[in-house]
Amino acid sequence: MTRPELCVGAVAVQDDSLLLIRRGHGPAAGMWAVPGGRVEAGETLAEAVVREVAEETGLEAMCDALIGWVERIQGDRHLVILDFAVTVLDPRQLIAGDDAAEAAWVPLSSVAGLDLVDGMAEFLHEHGIIATLA
């Protein structure tokens, strides 16, 4: 197994909608998740959050408080993911990019019905972002 990889996620809620991206690559290709990815060497967590949001959605955001963290161990991959609340400065400029096949503002009531990455619905529910799991 390789060393754990430090990753971040961006949880943006605006007008009762959650910012989500549909993964375009990797083991979670085709599934929906909050924008995020690996923290690069020399980069702060907040910088990584802002960069990932920009790369995957084209949106400018500010990193706010830590919401929570999860660990994912799958095969030889070990990810430690810290999810932060973010404030999006102009939500209308949404454009999928980088490894995101699609980006969308999804009504909170519809999030649990999507094909989400493993554990995403539970995380969002545990932290009071969505009301139901299905």
N, CA, C and O atoms as a GROMACS GRO file, in nm:
protein
  536
    1MET      N    1   0.084  -0.119   0.000
    1MET     CA    2   0.000   0.000   0.000
    1MET      C    3   0.088   0.124   0.000
    1MET      O    4   0.194   0.127   0.064
    2THR      N    5   0.045   0.225  -0.071
    2THR     CA    6   0.118   0.351  -0.075
    2THR      C    7   0.084   0.434   0.048
    2THR      O    8  -0.008   0.402   0.123
    3ARG      N    9   0.160   0.542   0.067
    3ARG     CA   10   0.133   0.633   0.178
    3ARG      C   11  -0.003   0.699   0.156
    3ARG      O   12  -0.048   0.714   0.043
    4PRO      N   13  -0.068   0.740   0.266
    4PRO     CA   14  -0.196   0.811   0.252
    4PRO      C   15  -0.178   0.939   0.170
    4PRO      O   16  -0.075   1.006   0.180
    5GLU      N   17  -0.278   0.972   0.091
    5GLU     CA   18  -0.277   1.095   0.012
    5GLU      C   19  -0.373   1.193   0.078
    5GLU      O   20  -0.485   1.158   0.114
    6LEU      N   21  -0.328   1.318   0.094
    6LEU     CA   22  -0.411   1.422   0.152
    6LEU      C   23  -0.492   1.490   0.041
    6LEU      O   24  -0.436   1.537  -0.058
    7CYS      N   25  -0.624   1.494   0.061
    7CYS     CA   26  -0.713   1.552  -0.038
    7CYS      C   27  -0.809   1.650   0.030
    7CYS      O   28  -0.825   1.647   0.152
    8VAL      N   29  -0.870   1.736  -0.049
    8VAL     CA   30  -0.970   1.830   0.001
    8VAL      C   31  -1.096   1.819  -0.083
    8VAL      O   32  -1.093   1.776  -0.198
    9GLY      N   33  -1.208   1.860  -0.022
    9GLY     CA   34  -1.334   1.870  -0.092
    9GLY      C   35  -1.396   2.004  -0.060
    9GLY      O   36  -1.373   2.060   0.047
   10ALA      N   37  -1.477   2.056  -0.154
   10ALA     CA   38  -1.540   2.187  -0.139
   10ALA      C   39  -1.691   2.171  -0.136
   10ALA      O   40  -1.752   2.124  -0.232
   11VAL      N   41  -1.752   2.210  -0.026
   11VAL     CA   42  -1.897   2.200  -0.010
   11VAL      C   43  -1.955   2.341  -0.022
   11VAL      O   44  -1.944   2.422   0.069
   12ALA      N   45  -2.017   2.367  -0.137
   12ALA     CA   46  -2.076   2.499  -0.164
   12ALA      C   47  -2.227   2.484  -0.174
   12ALA      O   48  -2.278   2.411  -0.259
   13VAL      N   49  -2.299   2.554  -0.087
   13VAL     CA   50  -2.444   2.556  -0.090
   13VAL      C   51  -2.488   2.698  -0.116
   13VAL      O   52  -2.446   2.792  -0.049
   14GLN      N   53  -2.574   2.713  -0.217
   14GLN     CA   54  -2.625   2.846  -0.251
   14GLN      C   55  -2.766   2.830  -0.305
   14GLN      O   56  -2.791   2.743  -0.390
   15ASP      N   57  -2.858   2.911  -0.258
   15ASP     CA   58  -2.998   2.908  -0.303
   15ASP      C   59  -3.055   2.766  -0.298
   15ASP      O   60  -3.119   2.721  -0.393
   16ASP      N   61  -3.032   2.696  -0.186
   16ASP     CA   62  -3.082   2.560  -0.164
   16ASP      C   63  -3.033   2.459  -0.267
   16ASP      O   64  -3.100   2.360  -0.296
   17SER      N   65  -2.916   2.485  -0.324
   17SER     CA   66  -2.854   2.393  -0.418
   17SER      C   67  -2.709   2.368  -0.377
   17SER      O   68  -2.645   2.453  -0.316
   18LEU      N   69  -2.660   2.248  -0.411
   18LEU     CA   70  -2.524   2.208  -0.380
   18LEU      C   71  -2.443   2.198  -0.508
   18LEU      O   72  -2.490   2.144  -0.608
   19LEU      N   73  -2.322   2.252  -0.507
   19LEU     CA   74  -2.233   2.245  -0.622
   19LEU      C   75  -2.174   2.104  -0.629
   19LEU      O   76  -2.106   2.060  -0.536
   20LEU      N   77  -2.198   2.034  -0.740
   20LEU     CA   78  -2.146   1.900  -0.761
   20LEU      C   79  -2.080   1.888  -0.897
   20LEU      O   80  -2.112   1.962  -0.990
   21ILE      N   81  -1.986   1.795  -0.906
   21ILE     CA   82  -1.924   1.763  -1.035
   21ILE      C   83  -1.939   1.614  -1.059
   21ILE      O   84  -1.942   1.534  -0.965
   22ARG      N   85  -1.950   1.578  -1.188
   22ARG     CA   86  -1.951   1.436  -1.225
   22ARG      C   87  -1.810   1.402  -1.269
   22ARG      O   88  -1.759   1.460  -1.365
   23ARG      N   89  -1.748   1.309  -1.199
   23ARG     CA   90  -1.609   1.270  -1.226
   23ARG      C   91  -1.593   1.217  -1.367
   23ARG      O   92  -1.674   1.138  -1.414
   24GLY      N   93  -1.487   1.263  -1.434
   24GLY     CA   94  -1.462   1.221  -1.571
   24GLY      C   95  -1.357   1.112  -1.582
   24GLY      O   96  -1.346   1.048  -1.687
   25HIS      N   97  -1.280   1.089  -1.476
   25HIS     CA   98  -1.169   0.993  -1.482
   25HIS      C   99  -1.161   0.914  -1.353
   25HIS      O  100  -1.227   0.945  -1.254
   26GLY      N  101  -1.079   0.811  -1.356
   26GLY     CA  102  -1.047   0.735  -1.236
   26GLY      C  103  -1.155   0.637  -1.196
   26GLY      O  104  -1.251   0.614  -1.269
   27PRO      N  105  -1.137   0.578  -1.078
   27PRO     CA  106  -1.230   0.475  -1.034
   27PRO      C  107  -1.373   0.526  -1.010
   27PRO      O  108  -1.467   0.447  -1.011
   28ALA      N  109  -1.390   0.655  -0.988
   28ALA     CA  110  -1.523   0.711  -0.963
   28ALA      C  111  -1.579   0.780  -1.088
   28ALA      O  112  -1.672   0.860  -1.076
   29ALA      N  113  -1.525   0.751  -1.206
   29ALA     CA  114  -1.572   0.814  -1.330
   29ALA      C  115  -1.722   0.792  -1.344
   29ALA      O  116  -1.774   0.683  -1.324
   30GLY      N  117  -1.791   0.900  -1.381
   30GLY     CA  118  -1.935   0.895  -1.401
   30GLY      C  119  -2.017   0.921  -1.276
   30GLY      O  120  -2.138   0.938  -1.284
   31MET      N  121  -1.951   0.924  -1.161
   31MET     CA  122  -2.023   0.945  -1.035
   31MET      C  123  -2.011   1.092  -0.993
   31MET      O  124  -1.919   1.163  -1.032
   32TRP      N  125  -2.107   1.135  -0.912
   32TRP     CA  126  -2.113   1.273  -0.866
   32TRP      C  127  -2.045   1.290  -0.731
   32TRP      O  128  -2.050   1.200  -0.647
   33ALA      N  129  -1.982   1.406  -0.711
   33ALA     CA  130  -1.912   1.437  -0.586
   33ALA      C  131  -1.900   1.588  -0.574
   33ALA      O  132  -1.929   1.662  -0.669
   34VAL      N  133  -1.858   1.634  -0.458
   34VAL     CA  134  -1.825   1.776  -0.445
   34VAL      C  135  -1.691   1.796  -0.515
   34VAL      O  136  -1.612   1.701  -0.526
   35PRO      N  137  -1.663   1.917  -0.564
   35PRO     CA  138  -1.533   1.942  -0.626
   35PRO      C  139  -1.420   1.915  -0.526
   35PRO      O  140  -1.436   1.940  -0.406
   36GLY      N  141  -1.310   1.864  -0.573
   36GLY     CA  142  -1.197   1.841  -0.484
   36GLY      C  143  -1.090   1.756  -0.547
   36GLY      O  144  -1.104   1.709  -0.660
   37GLY      N  145  -0.984   1.736  -0.472
   37GLY     CA  146  -0.873   1.655  -0.521
   37GLY      C  147  -0.754   1.663  -0.426
   37GLY      O  148  -0.767   1.707  -0.312
   38ARG      N  149  -0.640   1.621  -0.476
   38ARG     CA  150  -0.519   1.614  -0.394
   38ARG      C  151  -0.462   1.752  -0.362
   38ARG      O  152  -0.472   1.846  -0.441
   39VAL      N  153  -0.403   1.760  -0.244
   39VAL     CA  154  -0.329   1.879  -0.204
   39VAL      C  155  -0.189   1.867  -0.262
   39VAL      O  156  -0.125   1.763  -0.246
   40GLU      N  157  -0.142   1.970  -0.331
   40GLU     CA  158  -0.010   1.968  -0.392
   40GLU      C  159   0.096   2.012  -0.291
   40GLU      O  160   0.066   2.085  -0.196
   41ALA      N  161   0.219   1.968  -0.313
   41ALA     CA  162   0.331   2.004  -0.225
   41ALA      C  163   0.343   2.156  -0.217
   41ALA      O  164   0.338   2.225  -0.319
   42GLY      N  165   0.358   2.208  -0.096
   42GLY     CA  166   0.375   2.352  -0.076
   42GLY      C  167   0.245   2.431  -0.077
   42GLY      O  168   0.248   2.554  -0.066
   43GLU      N  169   0.133   2.364  -0.091
   43GLU     CA  170   0.003   2.429  -0.101
   43GLU      C  171  -0.070   2.416   0.033
   43GLU      O  172  -0.071   2.308   0.093
   44THR      N  173  -0.131   2.524   0.079
   44THR     CA  174  -0.213   2.514   0.200
   44THR      C  175  -0.344   2.445   0.165
   44THR      O  176  -0.381   2.434   0.048
   45LEU      N  177  -0.414   2.397   0.267
   45LEU     CA  178  -0.544   2.333   0.244
   45LEU      C  179  -0.641   2.431   0.177
   45LEU      O  180  -0.711   2.393   0.083
   46ALA      N  181  -0.645   2.555   0.225
   46ALA     CA  182  -0.735   2.655   0.167
   46ALA      C  183  -0.701   2.682   0.022
   46ALA      O  184  -0.791   2.695  -0.062
   47GLU      N  185  -0.572   2.690  -0.010
   47GLU     CA  186  -0.531   2.711  -0.150
   47GLU      C  187  -0.575   2.594  -0.237
   47GLU      O  188  -0.620   2.614  -0.350
   48ALA      N  189  -0.562   2.473  -0.185
   48ALA     CA  190  -0.603   2.355  -0.261
   48ALA      C  191  -0.753   2.355  -0.288
   48ALA      O  192  -0.796   2.322  -0.398
   49VAL      N  193  -0.832   2.394  -0.189
   49VAL     CA  194  -0.977   2.400  -0.206
   49VAL      C  195  -1.013   2.499  -0.316
   49VAL      O  196  -1.089   2.467  -0.406
   50VAL      N  197  -0.959   2.620  -0.308
   50VAL     CA  198  -0.988   2.726  -0.406
   50VAL      C  199  -0.944   2.682  -0.546
   50VAL      O  200  -1.016   2.702  -0.643
   51ARG      N  201  -0.825   2.621  -0.556
   51ARG     CA  202  -0.774   2.575  -0.686
   51ARG      C  203  -0.863   2.466  -0.745
   51ARG      O  204  -0.898   2.471  -0.863
   52GLU      N  205  -0.900   2.368  -0.664
   52GLU     CA  206  -0.984   2.258  -0.714
   52GLU      C  207  -1.120   2.308  -0.762
   52GLU      O  208  -1.169   2.262  -0.866
   53VAL      N  209  -1.180   2.400  -0.689
   53VAL     CA  210  -1.309   2.456  -0.733
   53VAL      C  211  -1.291   2.525  -0.868
   53VAL      O  212  -1.371   2.505  -0.960
   54ALA      N  213  -1.187   2.605  -0.881
   54ALA     CA  214  -1.162   2.676  -1.007
   54ALA      C  215  -1.136   2.578  -1.122
   54ALA      O  216  -1.192   2.594  -1.231
   55GLU      N  217  -1.052   2.478  -1.099
   55GLU     CA  218  -1.018   2.383  -1.205
   55GLU      C  219  -1.138   2.301  -1.250
   55GLU      O  220  -1.155   2.276  -1.369
   56GLU      N  221  -1.221   2.259  -1.155
   56GLU     CA  222  -1.329   2.166  -1.190
   56GLU      C  223  -1.460   2.234  -1.227
   56GLU      O  224  -1.545   2.172  -1.290
   57THR      N  225  -1.479   2.361  -1.187
   57THR     CA  226  -1.607   2.427  -1.214
   57THR      C  227  -1.594   2.563  -1.281
   57THR      O  228  -1.694   2.618  -1.328
   58GLY      N  229  -1.473   2.618  -1.287
   58GLY     CA  230  -1.454   2.752  -1.343
   58GLY      C  231  -1.495   2.862  -1.247
   58GLY      O  232  -1.491   2.980  -1.283
   59LEU      N  233  -1.536   2.827  -1.126
   59LEU     CA  234  -1.586   2.926  -1.030
   59LEU      C  235  -1.477   2.974  -0.935
   59LEU      O  236  -1.387   2.898  -0.898
   60GLU      N  237  -1.488   3.100  -0.896
   60GLU     CA  238  -1.398   3.156  -0.795
   60GLU      C  239  -1.466   3.140  -0.660
   60GLU      O  240  -1.583   3.173  -0.642
   61ALA      N  241  -1.389   3.087  -0.564
   61ALA     CA  242  -1.448   3.059  -0.433
   61ALA      C  243  -1.352   3.101  -0.322
   61ALA      O  244  -1.232   3.119  -0.343
   62MET      N  245  -1.409   3.115  -0.203
   62MET     CA  246  -1.330   3.140  -0.082
   62MET      C  247  -1.351   3.020   0.010
   62MET      O  248  -1.462   2.971   0.025
   63CYS      N  249  -1.243   2.973   0.069
   63CYS     CA  250  -1.248   2.860   0.161
   63CYS      C  251  -1.292   2.907   0.298
   63CYS      O  252  -1.236   3.003   0.353
   64ASP      N  253  -1.392   2.840   0.353
   64ASP     CA  254  -1.442   2.874   0.485
   64ASP      C  255  -1.402   2.764   0.585
   64ASP      O  256  -1.292   2.709   0.574
   65ALA      N  257  -1.486   2.732   0.679
   65ALA     CA  258  -1.453   2.638   0.788
   65ALA      C  259  -1.451   2.492   0.744
   65ALA      O  260  -1.517   2.452   0.648
   66LEU      N  261  -1.372   2.414   0.816
   66LEU     CA  262  -1.369   2.269   0.797
   66LEU      C  263  -1.504   2.212   0.840
   66LEU      O  264  -1.553   2.242   0.949
   67ILE      N  265  -1.564   2.130   0.753
   67ILE     CA  266  -1.690   2.064   0.786
   67ILE      C  267  -1.663   1.930   0.852
   67ILE      O  268  -1.725   1.896   0.953
   68GLY      N  269  -1.571   1.854   0.795
   68GLY     CA  270  -1.539   1.722   0.849
   68GLY      C  271  -1.440   1.652   0.759
   68GLY      O  272  -1.393   1.709   0.660
   69TRP      N  273  -1.408   1.528   0.793
   69TRP     CA  274  -1.311   1.452   0.714
   69TRP      C  275  -1.355   1.307   0.703
   69TRP      O  276  -1.432   1.257   0.785
   70VAL      N  277  -1.304   1.242   0.600
   70VAL     CA  278  -1.329   1.099   0.579
   70VAL      C  279  -1.200   1.033   0.533
   70VAL      O  280  -1.110   1.098   0.480
   71GLU      N  281  -1.194   0.903   0.553
   71GLU     CA  282  -1.085   0.823   0.500
   71GLU      C  283  -1.144   0.722   0.404
   71GLU      O  284  -1.249   0.664   0.432
   72ARG      N  285  -1.078   0.701   0.294
   72ARG     CA  286  -1.119   0.599   0.197
   72ARG      C  287  -0.998   0.510   0.170
   72ARG      O  288  -0.895   0.557   0.122
   73ILE      N  289  -1.011   0.383   0.201
   73ILE     CA  290  -0.906   0.285   0.171
   73ILE      C  291  -0.965   0.186   0.074
   73ILE      O  292  -1.054   0.108   0.108
   74GLN      N  293  -0.914   0.189  -0.049
   74GLN     CA  294  -0.964   0.104  -0.156
   74GLN      C  295  -0.845   0.041  -0.226
   74GLN      O  296  -0.769   0.110  -0.294
   75GLY      N  297  -0.831  -0.089  -0.210
   75GLY     CA  298  -0.717  -0.156  -0.270
   75GLY      C  299  -0.589  -0.100  -0.212
   75GLY      O  300  -0.570  -0.103  -0.090
   76ASP      N  301  -0.500  -0.050  -0.298
   76ASP     CA  302  -0.373   0.005  -0.248
   76ASP      C  303  -0.378   0.156  -0.231
   76ASP      O  304  -0.274   0.219  -0.210
   77ARG      N  305  -0.496   0.216  -0.242
   77ARG     CA  306  -0.511   0.362  -0.224
   77ARG      C  307  -0.566   0.393  -0.087
   77ARG      O  308  -0.660   0.329  -0.040
   78HIS      N  309  -0.507   0.493  -0.023
   78HIS     CA  310  -0.552   0.540   0.107
   78HIS      C  311  -0.564   0.692   0.098
   78HIS      O  312  -0.463   0.762   0.091
   79LEU      N  313  -0.688   0.742   0.097
   79LEU     CA  314  -0.712   0.886   0.085
   79LEU      C  315  -0.764   0.940   0.218
   79LEU      O  316  -0.851   0.879   0.281
   80VAL      N  317  -0.711   1.053   0.260
   80VAL     CA  318  -0.763   1.128   0.374
   80VAL      C  319  -0.818   1.258   0.314
   80VAL      O  320  -0.743   1.338   0.259
   81ILE      N  321  -0.950   1.276   0.326
   81ILE     CA  322  -1.016   1.388   0.259
   81ILE      C  323  -1.076   1.483   0.362
   81ILE      O  324  -1.158   1.443   0.444
   82LEU      N  325  -1.032   1.608   0.358
   82LEU     CA  326  -1.086   1.712   0.446
   82LEU      C  327  -1.182   1.798   0.365
   82LEU      O  328  -1.143   1.859   0.265
   83ASP      N  329  -1.308   1.802   0.407
   83ASP     CA  330  -1.410   1.878   0.335
   83ASP      C  331  -1.436   2.011   0.403
   83ASP      O  332  -1.460   2.018   0.524
   84PHE      N  333  -1.431   2.118   0.324
   84PHE     CA  334  -1.448   2.254   0.374
   84PHE      C  335  -1.572   2.318   0.313
   84PHE      O  336  -1.606   2.292   0.198
   85ALA      N  337  -1.639   2.402   0.391
   85ALA     CA  338  -1.744   2.488   0.336
   85ALA      C  339  -1.675   2.592   0.248
   85ALA      O  340  -1.565   2.637   0.280
   86VAL      N  341  -1.739   2.629   0.139
   86VAL     CA  342  -1.684   2.735   0.054
   86VAL      C  343  -1.795   2.833   0.018
   86VAL      O  344  -1.913   2.799   0.015
   87THR      N  345  -1.753   2.955  -0.010
   87THR     CA  346  -1.843   3.058  -0.061
   87THR      C  347  -1.804   3.083  -0.205
   87THR      O  348  -1.690   3.119  -0.234
   88VAL      N  349  -1.900   3.065  -0.296
   88VAL     CA  350  -1.875   3.091  -0.438
   88VAL      C  351  -1.910   3.236  -0.466
   88VAL      O  352  -2.016   3.285  -0.428
   89LEU      N  353  -1.817   3.306  -0.532
   89LEU     CA  354  -1.835   3.450  -0.553
   89LEU      C  355  -1.934   3.482  -0.664
   89LEU      O  356  -2.012   3.577  -0.650
   90ASP      N  357  -1.936   3.407  -0.774
   90ASP     CA  358  -2.033   3.429  -0.881
   90ASP      C  359  -2.077   3.293  -0.935
   90ASP      O  360  -2.010   3.236  -1.021
   91PRO      N  361  -2.188   3.240  -0.885
   91PRO     CA  362  -2.230   3.104  -0.921
   91PRO      C  363  -2.272   3.087  -1.067
   91PRO      O  364  -2.291   2.974  -1.112
   92ARG      N  365  -2.287   3.196  -1.140
   92ARG     CA  366  -2.336   3.186  -1.278
   92ARG      C  367  -2.229   3.147  -1.378
   92ARG      O  368  -2.262   3.115  -1.492
   93GLN      N  369  -2.102   3.150  -1.340
   93GLN     CA  370  -1.993   3.125  -1.434
   93GLN      C  371  -1.952   2.978  -1.440
   93GLN      O  372  -1.836   2.947  -1.471
   94LEU      N  373  -2.043   2.887  -1.411
   94LEU     CA  374  -2.016   2.744  -1.399
   94LEU      C  375  -1.978   2.681  -1.533
   94LEU      O  376  -2.054   2.684  -1.629
   95ILE      N  377  -1.855   2.622  -1.537
   95ILE     CA  378  -1.805   2.553  -1.657
   95ILE      C  379  -1.723   2.433  -1.609
   95ILE      O  380  -1.625   2.450  -1.537
   96ALA      N  381  -1.764   2.313  -1.649
   96ALA     CA  382  -1.688   2.193  -1.609
   96ALA      C  383  -1.549   2.196  -1.672
   96ALA      O  384  -1.533   2.235  -1.787
   97GLY      N  385  -1.448   2.154  -1.594
   97GLY     CA  386  -1.312   2.152  -1.645
   97GLY      C  387  -1.228   2.050  -1.573
   97GLY      O  388  -1.277   1.980  -1.485
   98ASP      N  389  -1.101   2.040  -1.610
   98ASP     CA  390  -1.005   1.948  -1.551
   98ASP      C  391  -1.060   1.806  -1.563
   98ASP      O  392  -1.091   1.762  -1.673
   99ASP      N  393  -1.074   1.734  -1.451
   99ASP     CA  394  -1.124   1.596  -1.461
   99ASP      C  395  -1.274   1.586  -1.436
   99ASP      O  396  -1.325   1.476  -1.415
  100ALA      N  397  -1.345   1.699  -1.439
  100ALA     CA  398  -1.491   1.698  -1.423
  100ALA      C  399  -1.558   1.688  -1.560
  100ALA      O  400  -1.533   1.771  -1.648
  101ALA      N  401  -1.642   1.586  -1.578
  101ALA     CA  402  -1.716   1.570  -1.703
  101ALA      C  403  -1.835   1.665  -1.709
  101ALA      O  404  -1.881   1.702  -1.816
  102GLU      N  405  -1.884   1.704  -1.591
  102GLU     CA  406  -2.001   1.789  -1.581
  102GLU      C  407  -1.997   1.860  -1.446
  102GLU      O  408  -1.944   1.805  -1.349
  103ALA      N  409  -2.053   1.979  -1.440
  103ALA     CA  410  -2.065   2.053  -1.314
  103ALA      C  411  -2.205   2.110  -1.309
  103ALA      O  412  -2.258   2.156  -1.410
  104ALA      N  413  -2.266   2.108  -1.189
  104ALA     CA  414  -2.404   2.155  -1.178
  104ALA      C  415  -2.436   2.200  -1.036
  104ALA      O  416  -2.377   2.152  -0.940
  105TRP      N  417  -2.530   2.293  -1.027
  105TRP     CA  418  -2.592   2.328  -0.899
  105TRP      C  419  -2.714   2.237  -0.887
  105TRP      O  420  -2.808   2.250  -0.966
  106VAL      N  421  -2.713   2.147  -0.792
  106VAL     CA  422  -2.819   2.048  -0.776
  106VAL      C  423  -2.904   2.084  -0.654
  106VAL      O  424  -2.850   2.106  -0.545
  107PRO      N  425  -3.036   2.091  -0.670
  107PRO     CA  426  -3.121   2.119  -0.555
  107PRO      C  427  -3.091   2.020  -0.442
  107PRO      O  428  -3.078   1.900  -0.466
  108LEU      N  429  -3.081   2.070  -0.319
  108LEU     CA  430  -3.048   1.984  -0.204
  108LEU      C  431  -3.141   1.864  -0.194
  108LEU      O  432  -3.099   1.755  -0.155
  109SER      N  433  -3.268   1.884  -0.230
  109SER     CA  434  -3.366   1.775  -0.221
  109SER      C  435  -3.342   1.666  -0.325
  109SER      O  436  -3.397   1.556  -0.313
  110SER      N  437  -3.260   1.692  -0.427
  110SER     CA  438  -3.234   1.596  -0.535
  110SER      C  439  -3.098   1.527  -0.523
  110SER      O  440  -3.072   1.430  -0.594
  111VAL      N  441  -3.011   1.575  -0.434
  111VAL     CA  442  -2.874   1.525  -0.426
  111VAL      C  443  -2.868   1.375  -0.400
  111VAL      O  444  -2.795   1.303  -0.468
  112ALA      N  445  -2.943   1.327  -0.301
  112ALA     CA  446  -2.936   1.186  -0.263
  112ALA      C  447  -2.981   1.092  -0.375
  112ALA      O  448  -2.947   0.974  -0.373
  113GLY      N  449  -3.057   1.142  -0.471
  113GLY     CA  450  -3.105   1.060  -0.582
  113GLY      C  451  -3.002   1.041  -0.692
  113GLY      O  452  -3.024   0.962  -0.785
  114LEU      N  453  -2.890   1.111  -0.685
  114LEU     CA  454  -2.785   1.099  -0.787
  114LEU      C  455  -2.695   0.979  -0.758
  114LEU      O  456  -2.697   0.924  -0.648
  115ASP      N  457  -2.618   0.940  -0.857
  115ASP     CA  458  -2.518   0.834  -0.841
  115ASP      C  459  -2.394   0.898  -0.781
  115ASP      O  460  -2.302   0.939  -0.852
  116LEU      N  461  -2.393   0.907  -0.648
  116LEU     CA  462  -2.285   0.975  -0.575
  116LEU      C  463  -2.170   0.880  -0.546
  116LEU      O  464  -2.190   0.759  -0.537
  117VAL      N  465  -2.050   0.935  -0.530
  117VAL     CA  466  -1.935   0.853  -0.490
  117VAL      C  467  -1.966   0.792  -0.353
  117VAL      O  468  -2.044   0.848  -0.276
  118ASP      N  469  -1.905   0.679  -0.325
  118ASP     CA  470  -1.930   0.607  -0.200
  118ASP      C  471  -1.912   0.697  -0.078
  118ASP      O  472  -1.810   0.765  -0.064
  119GLY      N  473  -2.010   0.697   0.009
  119GLY     CA  474  -2.003   0.770   0.134
  119GLY      C  475  -2.044   0.916   0.126
  119GLY      O  476  -2.058   0.980   0.230
  120MET      N  477  -2.064   0.970   0.006
  120MET     CA  478  -2.095   1.113  -0.008
  120MET      C  479  -2.230   1.148   0.054
  120MET      O  480  -2.240   1.245   0.129
  121ALA      N  481  -2.334   1.071   0.025
  121ALA     CA  482  -2.467   1.101   0.080
  121ALA      C  483  -2.464   1.095   0.232
  121ALA      O  484  -2.522   1.180   0.299
  122GLU      N  485  -2.398   0.994   0.286
  122GLU     CA  486  -2.390   0.980   0.431
  122GLU      C  487  -2.316   1.097   0.495
  122GLU      O  488  -2.358   1.149   0.597
  123PHE      N  489  -2.205   1.138   0.434
  123PHE     CA  490  -2.128   1.252   0.485
  123PHE      C  491  -2.214   1.378   0.485
  123PHE      O  492  -2.220   1.450   0.585
  124LEU      N  493  -2.280   1.405   0.373
  124LEU     CA  494  -2.362   1.526   0.362
  124LEU      C  495  -2.477   1.523   0.462
  124LEU      O  496  -2.512   1.627   0.518
  125HIS      N  497  -2.535   1.407   0.483
  125HIS     CA  498  -2.645   1.394   0.579
  125HIS      C  499  -2.595   1.412   0.723
  125HIS      O  500  -2.655   1.484   0.801
  126GLU      N  501  -2.485   1.345   0.756
  126GLU     CA  502  -2.428   1.355   0.892
  126GLU      C  503  -2.396   1.498   0.930
  126GLU      O  504  -2.406   1.535   1.047
  127HIS      N  505  -2.357   1.579   0.833
  127HIS     CA  506  -2.317   1.716   0.860
  127HIS      C  507  -2.427   1.818   0.831
  127HIS      O  508  -2.401   1.938   0.824
  128GLY      N  509  -2.550   1.769   0.816
  128GLY     CA  510  -2.665   1.858   0.805
  128GLY      C  511  -2.678   1.932   0.674
  128GLY      O  512  -2.748   2.033   0.668
  129ILE      N  513  -2.614   1.885   0.568
  129ILE     CA  514  -2.620   1.953   0.439
  129ILE      C  515  -2.741   1.907   0.359
  129ILE      O  516  -2.809   1.988   0.295
  130ILE      N  517  -2.769   1.776   0.364
  130ILE     CA  518  -2.892   1.725   0.302
  130ILE      C  519  -2.974   1.659   0.412
  130ILE      O  520  -2.920   1.607   0.509
  131ALA      N  521  -3.106   1.661   0.393
  131ALA     CA  522  -3.198   1.611   0.497
  131ALA      C  523  -3.217   1.460   0.490
  131ALA      O  524  -3.234   1.395   0.593
  132THR      N  525  -3.213   1.403   0.369
  132THR     CA  526  -3.241   1.260   0.355
  132THR      C  527  -3.130   1.191   0.279
  132THR      O  528  -3.051   1.254   0.210
  133LEU      N  529  -3.126   1.059   0.294
  133LEU     CA  530  -3.025   0.978   0.222
  133LEU      C  531  -3.080   0.920   0.094
  133LEU      O  532  -3.002   0.873   0.011
  134ALA      N  533  -3.211   0.921   0.075
  134ALA     CA  534  -3.269   0.863  -0.048
  134ALA      C  535  -3.394   0.938  -0.086
  134ALA      O  536  -3.457   0.905  -0.187
   0.00000   0.00000   0.00000
